[in-house]
Amino acid sequence: MTPAELADVVLSAAHAVFSERGLDRSALPETTAVERPRNPDHGDYASTLALQLSKKVGVPPRELAAGLAEQLGRAPGIKSVEIAGPGFLNIRLDAAAAGQLARVIVEAGDGYGRSDRLAGEKINLEFVSANPTGPVHIGGVRWAAVGDALSRLLRATGADVGTEYYFNDAGSQIDRFARSLLAAAKGEPAPEDGYGGAYIAEIAEAVRGIRPDVLELTDDAAQEVFRVEGVALMFAEIKSSLQAFGVEFDTYFNEKDLHDRGELDLALNRLREQGHLYESEGATWLRTTDFGDDKDRVLRKSNGEWTYFAADCAYYLDKRERGFERVVIMLGADHHGYIGRMKAMAACFGDDPERNLEILIGQLVNLVRDGAPVRMSKRAGTVVTLEDLVDAIGVDASRYALARYSSDSPIDIDVELWTRATRDNPVYYVQYVAARTAGVARNAAEVGLTRGAADDFQPELLSHDKENELLKALAEFPAVVATAAELREPHRVARYLEESVAASYHRFYDNCRVLPQGDEEVTDLHRARLWLNDATRTVIANGLRLLGVSAPERM
C-alpha cells in the first residue's frame, strides 16, 4: 500500500463516519495526506484529519479520531490504529500491505514517482542564458544543473515545460567582444573594457580561418566580421559544452530577433495601451513604480536607442504570446535587483506577477582545492568554467553537487571530497547503492534466484524492521518528487536519495540476506527480498535520472 492509497483509505473512512453521524460532508476535503512519524515507534504513518475537521463539524477531535480509528481498523491491510495526543491517528500496516509496495515499484519501473500534480500548467523555464562572450562560468553551470533537474521534475509531475536559453547577441557587450577579437587578431592588447583569456585568441584565429582576408578590411568592417563569426563560434562552443554536460534546450532564443522582428515596438505599444508609458526628457518611460518598483524604467532613450529592459519586456511578452502561462526565469546572485522591476513589468502588461512570473536567484559557487578556492581558469583567464569543474570532478559529481544544495545558499565544491571513492562523497554514496542493487540482481541470476511471477510474490514475508524501514523510505518517493517540483527545489531529491533510500538500503543489506549462501536452497523469502532489492534500484535510478546523474550497474 502506497502513502497515497492509504490517504484514500483514511478519506473513505471519514466519509463513512460522517454518513453514520449525519455530519456535514461538505466539510470533507477532496484529498488528504498521511505522513511518516518522526518516531517509528508511533507507527508507520500518521493522519491529522480528525484535528483538521473537528472545529468545522463541532465534534471533539479525539471523539472524531475514535470514529475514524474504528473504521480504519476494518480496512484491509491496516494492522492497527492508535489515537495519540489531541486526536492524531497513528496507523500501522500489516506486513503484506507494506511489502506489496515492492511489486508496485518494480512493475511501474520508470513511471514510479511520476504524477499529474502539475498537469495543465504550461511553463517556460529559462536558465543559464550566458552571454556569448566567453565560456560558461561556474555560476552559470549551477543553473545548468539545477535548471535541467527542475525541468525534469516539472515534467515528471505532469507540467508542459518548454526550456529556453536566451542568447544575448545584441548590445554593447557584443561590441566589446568583437573589439577584443580584432585586437587579438592584430596581436594587440585587449581593449580596456574588453575580454581577456586564451579563448579570445583561439576564436580570433578561428575567425581568420573562416575569413582569411579579415585583417585587410577596414577596422569597422573587420569588427563586424569578428562580431558575426566570433559570436557564432562562441555560442557553438557554449552549446556543445552544455550538451556534453547533459543539458539541451527546447528553444535557443536570439535577442537580435526581438529587434529584427519589431517585437520591441510591439511591447511598447502594448504597454502604451495599458496606460503605463510616459515621455520625459525625450525618453520613453515605463511607470513601474505603480506596481512597487523603486523607480520608473526607461525603455527607449532620448537618442532612440533601446534599453536592455525594453528587450526584457519584449521577451516576456513573446513568451506569453507563445501560450506559456507561467514564465520562470533563473538568474545569478547579482540579479536580486531585477525581481522588483520584472514583477512590476508583468503587472504593467496586465498579468498577475505572482501567478505569471517567477524569478529564482542562485547564489555563488566556489571550486575548492587543498582548502583554498580555485580562482582562475587557465583558458578563460578570470573565471572557473564548466570545463574546469568537469575536468576536476566529472559530470555526474558536478551535476549532483550543484543540485544537492538549496540554490539560495552559496556552496563550496571541494575537489578532494567529490572525487573520493568513499561514503562521505554524497554522489558516490548514492551511486554505490545503484551499483550494489544491480550487483545483487546479477549474483541472484547466477545462483538461480529470480523474483518469479508477480502473483507468487509473498509480501508478508518482508516483516523485518529493516525491510519495513526501507519500504517506507521507497514509499516517500512520489511525494518527494511532487514537493521538489512545486517548491522548485531539486535538492530535496538528492537529500532524500542519500538520507532515506541509500541509508535504509545499507541497513537492510547488512541485516537481511538477499542471496542464499553455500548449499542453502532458494526460498520465498529470498525472492521477496529480491523484489525489494530491485524496487530500491528502481527508485535510485529514477531519482538520479531526475538530477541528470547516471545510475551505474558497476563501480
ZASEVEX-403844 format. One record per residue (C-alpha): x, y negated, z negated. Coordinates in pm, whole numbers, plus 32768, in hexadecimal, padded with zeros to 4 digits. Each point is the difference from the previous one (the first is absolute). Layout:
<atoms>
XYZ ...
</atoms>
This chain:
<atoms>
800080008000 808E7EAE8066 7FD67EC67F29 7F117F788106 7F2D813C7FEE 7FFE7FF37E84 7F967E91800D 7EDA806880DB 7FA2810B7F00 80087EFA7EEA 7F227F1780CA 7F0C811B804D 7FEF804C7E8C 7FB07E937FBD 7EE4800980FD 7F7481347F50 80167F5D7EA8 7F5A7EC1807A 7EE380C780A0 7FC580D07EC5 7FF97ECA7F20 7F427F1D80EB 811D7F068012 80257EFF8116 80C280B7810F 804B7EB880B3 81027FC37EEF 80CD81278080 81297FAA80DF 8025808D815F 814D80997F9F 80C9803F7EC7 815E807A7FB1 80B980DB7F0A 815C7FC87F78 811380D27F6D 801E7FC27E87 81517F807F8C 8007811B7F03 7FD1815380AE 7F77808B7EB7 7EC77F2E803B 7FA180C88135 8039800C8175 7F307ECE8059 7F427EE97F51 7EC97F3B805E 7F897EB27F76 7EB0800A80B3 7F3480107EBD 80AF7EC77F7F 7FC37F4A8147 7E8A804F8007 7F967FF17E94 7FB97E897FEB 7F4D7FFD814E 7F0081017F8E 7FFA7FB77E8B 807E81537F8B 812380237F08 8137807080BD 803E813B7F30 7E9680688029 80177FD28177 815180B48000 7F6181267F49 7EFA8023810F 810A7FF28110 80D880FE7F47 7EDD80F37FEA 7FBA7FE28174 816F801C805F 802981357F26 7F1180B780EB 80C17FA4813C 80D3810E80A8 81757FD27FD0 7FE97F367EBF 808B80B27ED1 7FA77F027EF4 7F9D7E967FC1 80517F407EC4 7F887EAA7F8E 810E7F1C7F77 7FFE7EA87F65 7ED87F218055 7F9480D98126 8122808080D1 7FCF815080AA 813080E67FFF 7FD281138100 80BA81468028 7FEA80D2813B 801281778000 8136809480A2 7F48806F813A 7F747EA58045 814F7F5C7FBE 80C880F980CC 7F167FE98129 80A67EB48050 813680B58081 7F35809D8117 7F527EB6804C 81507F54802D 80A2810E80D4 7ED1801B80E4 7FE87E868024 81717FE9805E 805C7EAC808F 7E9F7F877FB5 802080237E87 800C7EA67F68 7F4C7F578120 7EB17F537FC6 7F0B7F0B8098 80227F087EE1 80577EE180EF 7F378079812A 7F717EE180C9 81187F0C7FA9 80C07F79812A 814F7F817F81 811E7F5180B2 814580427F45 81277F24805D 815380497F68 81767FCD803A 7FD97EF98117 81727FA57FEC 80777EED80E8 80B78092812D 813C7F427FA6 80B381177F48 7FE281667F7E 7EEF805A7F06 80817FA07EA8 7FC280C67EC4 7ED57F2A7F98 7F56804D814A 8058816E7FD5 7F3B80047EBA 7EC87F9080B9 804880FC8114 7FF2811C7F02 7EE37F757F2F 7F347F838126 8019814680BE 7FA480C67EC8 7ED87F197FC5 7F8480318163 800C81797FCB 7F427FDF7EB7 7EF37F228097 7FCC80F2811E 7FF681267F0F 7EDE7F567F4E 7F3A7FC4813E 80587E9B8060 802B7F9B816C 815F7F6B7FF5 80C67F428102 816E7FC77FAA 80A67ECE808F 81557F618025 7FFC7E89803E 811D7FB580EB 80777E9A7FC1 80877FB6815A 7FB47E8C7FFF 80847EDE7F35 81417F627F8A 8099813F7F6F 80038097815E 80AF7ECB8087 810A80227EF0 802581708057 80327FAE8171 81027EF37FAF 80BA80F87F21 800C8100811A 807D7EFD80F6 81107F917F0E 806F81697FC7 800E803E8178 80E07ED18026 80DD806B7EE0 7F957ED37F33 7F9C7FF37E8F 7E8F802C7FB2 7F387EBB7FE9 7FE37F727EA2 7E9180697FEF 8036813E80CB 802581717FBA 814180BE7FB5 8064816B7FEB 809480FB80F0 7EAB804D8094 7FF67EA480A1 813E804A80C4 7F798158805E 7EBC7F748089 80B27EE380B4 80DC810180AC 7ECE80D0805D 7F577ECF8099 81387FBE80CE 7FE78165807A 7E9E7FBC8076 80557EA7808E 81737FF28059 7FD37EA18088 7F687F707EC3 81307F307F9D 800A7F65815B 7EAF7F5D7FBD 7FC67EB47F54 7FED80187E86 7E877FCA8003 7FCC81108107 80F480EB7F54 7F557FC97EB2 7EB1805D809C 809681448088 808E80537EAA 7EB17FAE7F62 7F3580E480E3 80F6811F801E 808B7FE47E9E 7EAA80077F5D 7F9D812C80D2 813D80BC7F9E 7FE17FA37E90 7E9680677FEF 8048814980B2 810580457EF4 7F107FA47EE7 7EF180DE8094 80F48121802E 80847FE97E9C 7E9D7FFB7F72 7F9F812C80D3 813080BB7F7D 7F817FA67EA5 7EB480A38057 7F3E7EBB802E 7F407FB0813D 7EF27EFC8037 7EBB800D80BD 80377E9D807B 81327F288036 7F747EA18017 80CA7EE8809F 7FDF7EA57F6A 80507F738158 7EBA80978082 7F3C7F207F16 80997ED380AF 7FEB808C8161 7E92806B7FDF 7F8C7EBA7F67 7F9D80A37EB8 80867EE17F30 7F0E7F1480AF 7EEA80FF7FC9 804B800D7E8B 80117E847FF0 7EAB7FE280A6 7F6781057F1A 807F7F477ECD 7F817EB8808F 7EA9809C802D 800A80667E93 803E7E957FA4 815080297F57 80EA7F3F80EA 80627E947FF4 80FC7F1C80AA 80FF7F357F40 813E7F4C8075 7FD7809E8156 800281647F78 7EE880FE7FDF 7FC5807E7E9F 7F3B811E7F64 7F507F9F7EBD 806881347F3A 7FE97F437EB6 7E8780308017 8044816D7FB4 81077FEB7EF1 81437FC280C1 80F17F0D7F5E 800E7F228136 7F6B7FE8815B 80C2809D811D 80747F75814D 7FA080D3812D 807F7F1F8114 810C7EFB7FD0 7FEA7E9E8084 80F08060811B 7F1381118073 80CA81267F78 7F4A811A7F4D 8061805B7E9D 804381607F84 7EBE7FEB7F3A 7F3C7FC18140 8086814B8084 7F9C80A67EB7 7E9E7F7D8030 7FED80768168 808B81557FA9 7F0880317EE4 7EE17FA080E6 808380EF810A 7FF681217F08 7E9F7FA97F92 7F8E7FE1816A 80888160803C 7F0380807F04 80D7802B7EC8 7F2C7FB77ECE 81267FFA7F11 81527F6B8058 8119807C7F1D 814F7F4E801C 813680777F49 80FD7EEA7FC0 81537FDF7F5C 80537F7A7EA8 803E7E9F8081 7E9D7FDF8089 7F327FC97EC3 7FAF7EA2807A 7F4E808F812F 7EE7809C7F37 7F427EC17FAF 80187F6B815C 7FA5814780AE 7ED4803D7F1F 7F8D7E99803D 8031802D8177 7F1D81347FFE 7EF87F377F48 801F7EE98101 7FA680FE810E 7EC580507F38 8083814B7F79 7FFF80837E9D 81717FEE7FA3 7FD381077EF1 7F5E80F480EF 809B7FB88153 81697FAE7FA7 80F080B27F19 816A7F987FCC 80F980E37F53 81517F7D7F89 812A80E77FDE 81217FBC7F15 81758014803E 80C9813D8035 8172802B7FB1 80DE811C8072 80EF80587EE3 814380C68011 80EB803F7ED9 7F227F267F2A 80247ECC80DD 7F1A7F798111 806080438168 7FEC7E9F8085 807780098166 7FC980CC8137 8133803480D7 7F2C7FCC8134 7F047EF87F9A 80FB7F367F3B 7F187F747EF6 7EF781057FAC 7FD481717FB6 7F41809B8121 7F20812A803D 812580BB8098 80D87FB67ECF 7EF880937F19 7FC8813580D3 817580398029 80267FEB7E86 7EE780E87F8A 7F4280898130 7EA27FC6808B 7F3C80D77F09 80A67F6F7ECC 7FE27E9E808B 7E8D80208045 7FB980A87EB4 80D07F087F37 7F597ED380A2 7EA0808A7FDA 803280857E9F 7FE77EB17F4F 7EEA7F027FF2 80497F0B8117 7FDB7ED67F15 813280757F3C 81697FC4806E 80CB813E801C 816A8070800B 804A813180D6 812B80B57F68 80BF80B78111 809180FC7F09 7EAC80587F70 7F4780258149 810880DD809E 802280E77ED3 7F8381678023 7F7D80087E9B 7EB07FE27F54 803C7E987F9B 7FEC7FA28171 7E877FD0802D 7FEB8060816E 80DA81337FC8 7F2780637ED6 7EC37FFB80D4 80968092813D 809881197F33 7E9E806F7FA4 7FA37FF78171 812A80DF804E 7FCD80E37ED3 7E9080438052 8060804E8167 811480E57F81 7F1080B87F1B 7F1780398129 8122808880D1 807580E67EEA 7E9D80777FC6 7FE3806B816B 814880BE7FE5 7F7B80D57EDF 7EAB803580A1 7F447F057F29 7EF47F3F80BA 7EDE7F2F7F86 7F0D80F4809E 7EA27FA98073 7F5F7ED17F5F 7EDC80D57F8B 80F180DD7F3E 809C7EDD7F45 7FC5801F7E8A 801D7E9E7F77 7F9F806B7E9F 815A809D7FE1 809D7EA57FFE 7FC67FD97E8B 815D7FA67F83 80247EA57F67 81077FA08103 7F238079811B 7EE17F2F7F7B 80E57ED27FDB 80758020816A 7E9D802D8080 7F917EC37F51 81277F448096 7FA78078815F 7E957FA27FCA 80607E937FCE 80917FD3815D 7EC77F8480BA 7FBA7EFB7EF5 816D7F907FFF 7FF87FD1817A 7EB97F3E7FF5 80777F1D7EE5 81507FC180A7 7F4F7F9B8141 7F027F1F7F56 81047F517F27 81057FF5811A 80F880B77F20 80B4812080AC 80E580217ED2 7EE280AF7F4C 8029812A80EA 817680197FC1 7FDB7FED7E87 7EE881018008 80D480F380CA 811D7FDD7F08 7F517FE97EB3 7ED280E08039 803E80F98118 817780397FFB 80167FFE7E85 7ED880EE7FDB 808180EA810D 8155801F7F5C 7F5880627EB7 7F1B80F580B6 8128809B80B7 80C680297EBE 7EE080A97F47 7F3780BC8108 80AF80F180EB 7F6F7FFA815D 80D1811A8091 800E81687F83 815180697F77 80BD813D8050 7F148123803E 7ED77F467F70 7EC5802A80D1 7F517ED8809A 7ECE7FA67F32 7ED67F1A8027 80A97F107F0C 812C7FE380EA 7F107FB4811E 7F437EFE7F34 81447F537FA1 806D7FFF816B 7EBE7F448053 80607F027EF5 81657FEA8081 7F857FBF8162 7F017F037F86 811E7F437F5C 80C480068143 7ECF7F6F80B3 7FD97EDF7F0B 81747FAE7FFC 800F8004817D 7EC57F2E8025 80797F047EFF 815A7FDE8099 7F647FDB815A 7F3B7ED57F82 814C7F627F9D 80A18058814D 80F080F27F55 80478165806D 7FA481347F33 812980E68044 7FDF817A7FFD 816A802A7F98 80F97F267F43 
</atoms>
